[in-house]
């Protein structure tokens, strides 16, 4: 960039004090603009500005005017970020970051079933699903997550438009009987080192699995531990889980309470207990090439606790869940009763 400044004097040109003041103001404004233009073009600021030095040498501006222009330039060059109004949202100092996540989905379902005689049942419906949550990291190596879903079904967040006629309770057109707001995830985790990860709450599936074993919508509740260790190209890992499978309320009863022996064998003063699903999994991931890897992780599951037989009526006394009977039969249905209670079992050896 070249700058040409010329001062012409010729015959017939007259100058007075007003013209000189206007000219001086124009020169100062031009010097400021030119210097800012140089800065915006990538030239860094220095203690000595060539444009201001030239104008001072020519006597076109004074030292005071040059100092004023330089102070304006220094103010423009400050690295301090702009001051925005304080936000109304405040985040606790214990939270490092927050991520908003979720999804909104729509779909049309066309289902049908055909029996051997040719009879059919068809089901057409429009459905929607909405999930939204927050997750992130906190200080001291903690992390957290929270998500809301539109359905209480643990296997699906989908609900039906049009207030399904089979919904309970049915609320008529444009009702809300099939939709709701339910907690899909609520967990707190701790990752003190790269090789260990501990999680508690209602969490995303912590086990390595596929849809052949676990539906991806299942969010286990309880505790989970994850460990990993690298040996060459092999990543060894171990997953453990202690999940609450069924909570019983009350846990135990004295004889005669509630009169619902099938749910809680109160006639004999027995007790139920929460059912836990325990999981142990060991696995390895081996990197064959940059784009190909092999992974295998067998798992062992075990159920502990007594639980309650929720399929039985509360008016029955016994047999309780602790005295179920298995019958040997073929193609028939047999029943057994005691003390006014009754259970039925499908035929076949059980």
Secondary structure, DSSP 4 states (H G I P E B T S, - for coil): ----------TT----HHHHHHHHHHHHHHHHHHHHHHHHTTPPP-SS-HHHHHHHHTTSS-HHHHHHHHHHHHHHT--PPP-PPPPS----TTB---EEEEEEEEEEEEEEEE-TTS-EEEEEEEEEEEEEEEEEEBSTTEEEEEEEES---TT---EETT--TTSSS---TT--TT---EEEEEEEEEEEETTEEEEEEE-S--S---TTTS-TT---EEEEEEEEEEETTEEEEEEEEEEEEE--SSSB--TTSTT-TTTS-GGGT-B---EEEEEEEEEEEEE-SSS-EEEEEEEEEEEES----TTS-TT---S-GGG------SS--EEEEETTEEEEE-SS--
